[in-house]
Amino acid sequence: FMTKSTKEDVILKRSQLRKLTTFACKLDEGIEPSTALEGKGTEDFPFLINNLSDLLLMQGAVNGIGVTITPADGSAAVAANEAYYKLVQDISLSEVCGEQIGDWIPIGNYAKNESFMFRGIFDGDGHTISDLYINNDLDYQGFFGNIEAKIKNLTIKGMVKAKKYVSLMVACNGGHSSDMLIDNCHSYGEVTAKSNYVGGIAGYGFANIQNCVNHATISGS
């Protein structure tokens, strides 16, 4: 049973999330506003992803050319695609992607623009991102698209169906930096590639992968 005020809160929350998702998509097209996150984007003081709204802001900023994020304390802005992020709690994506809503836009949306590559660090801190949904005919599809980064301590659950370079975690770690690493990550769900280069942790790439386990069903041609 939900009271009138509770229903209004839920409607408001969903409306706000839809606006943020649209905002993130617009950033894909090159709009470059700055925003604030708790932390400084460094290894000692990473940007903290406290909730879905924070994650959407990261997604949009990374997928903008030259977009910076301003730390909440007012210190110098940091390049979004090179910053250090840390997940603070489990997050469901069910309000922003799904069969009736649409696809998740990969962080590092290389299919949209080859300049959109994530080169920072994302520490899941043992938390889970669930309800990932992608179903399209594009390449480089996953929670992360194309990266030259470190991803660690993260679990992804969901479904991804796309063309080539497809994964739940990282579609393609396509850079050549010796610092690239995927460590202590887990994937659950279903991954389907209509072409090739498909996996649960990574579809394709050159990064070192260690202490990772794929539990998802994988298929491709």
N, C-alpha and C positions, 0 to 999 in steps of 0.2 A: 504494500500500500504506500502511495506517495502523496504527500500533502501538496497543496497548490504551490507553496513556496519552493518545495523540493523540485517539482516539475519545472518551475521557472528557472531554477538554478541549472538543471540539466540542459534545458533548451539554450540558456545563455552560454553555458560551457561549450556545447556543440557548435553554436554559432561562432564563438570566438576561435575555436579550433579550425573551422572551415575558412575563416578569414586569414588565419595564420598560414594555412596550407596554400591558399591562393597567393599570399604574399611570398611564400617560398618559391612557388612556381614562377612568379613574376621576376624574382631575383635571377632565375635561370636565364631570363631574357636580357639581363644586363643592368637592371636597376641596382644602385649601389648604396643603400642606406647603411649606417652603422647601428648597432644595437648593443645592449649590455647583458652580460652574463656574470654570475658570481665566479670569482677567480681572476687570474691574469693570463691564462693560456700558456703557462710555462710548466715545466715538469714539477717544480716545487709548489706552484699554485695553479693547478689546471682549471680550465673552465669546467664548472660543475653542471651536469645535465640532471636537473632535479625532477623534470617532468616532461610530458609530451611537448608542451609549448617550447621548452628550451631546446629539445631535439629538433623541432621544426625550424627554429631560428638558426641552429647550426647547419641543418640541411640547406636552407636557402642561402646562407652566407657563403658556405663552401662552394655552392653552385653559382656564385656570382663572380664575374671577372674583377679581381682586385678588391673585393669587399673585405672590410675589416670589422672586427668586433671590439667594442669598447668595454673594458672591464667595469664592473659595477662601482668600483672604488674611484673611478675617474682617471686612472693611470693610462698610459699610452695605449692606443689601439693596436691590435695584433692582427696579422693576416689570417683570415679564417681558415684557409686551406692548409696552413702550416702550424696551427696551434695544437696544444695538448688539451684533450678533453677527458673527463672522467664521469662515468655513469654512476649516479647516486642510488638509484632504486630500479626495480623492474618496471618496464614500460610496455604497454599494449598499443599497437598501431591500429586497432580495430575502428577507431573513430575517424581515421584519415585515409585508410585504404581497405579495399575489400571488393567482393564481386559486385555489390550495389553502389560502391563509392568510386572505385577506380584504382589505379596502380600507385604504389609507392614510387617516388622519384629517387633513384639511387644517390647517395652522397658521393660526389665525384661523378656527375652525370655526363660521362664521356660520349654517350650516344647523342647528346644534345650539342655538345661543344667540346672539342679536344683539349681546350684550356681548363676544363673542369676536372682537375685531378686532386685528390686529397693526399697531402704530403705530411700530415701531422702525426699525432699519436692519439689513439682512442683506447682508453682503459675501461673495460666493462666492469671491473672491480667485482667479478663474480655474479653479476646480474644478468637478467634475461630480457631481450626484446622479442615480443611475441606478436602473432597475427600479421606478420609480413605478407603482403599480397602483391604479386606482379603477374600479369597475364597479357603479353603483347608479342609483337614480331620484331622487337628491337634487339640489338646486341648490347653487351655490357650491362646486364641487369642483375641486381642483387641488392642487399641492404647497402653495401658499398658498391660503386660502379668500378671506376678505374682508380687505383691508388699507387702511391709510392710512399708507404707509411708503415707504422707499427700498429697492429690491432691485437689486443690481448685481453684475457680473462672475460670473454664475452660468449653468451649463448644466444643464438637466433633460432626462432621457431616460426614456420610459415610455409608458404607455397610460392614458387617462382617458375613460371613457364615463359620462355622467350626463345630467341633465335640462336645466338652464338655468344660465347663468353657469359655463362650463366651460373649463378650460385646463390645460395642463401646468404652467405657471409660476404665474400669478396668476389665480384665477377671477374676482375682481372687486376693482379698486382703487376702492372706492366712496366714499371720503371726499372732502372738498373742500379739503384743505390744499394750498397752493401748493408745499409741499416734497415732495409725492409724486413719485417718479421710478422708472422702470425703465430701467436703463442697462447696455449691453454684456452682454445675456443671450441665450441660445440655447436652442431647444427642438427635440427629436428624438422621433419616435414617431408616435403616433396619438391624435387627439382627436375624440370624437363627442358631439354634443349631441342629445338627443331632442327638444329645443325649439330655442331660439335663444340668442344671445349666446355665441359659441364662438370660441376662438382658440388659437394655440400659446403666445404670450407672455402675452396677457391676454384673458379672455372679454369683459369689459366694464369701463369705468371712465373716470376723468378724469385719470389721471396722465400726465405727459410720458413718452413712450417714445422712447428714442434709442439708436442703435448696436446694435439688436437684430435678430436674424434667426430666423425660424421655419422649420425644416426638416421639421416634422411634417405628416402628412396630416390635413386638417381637414374635418369634415362635420357638417351640422346640418339641421334642417328649416326 
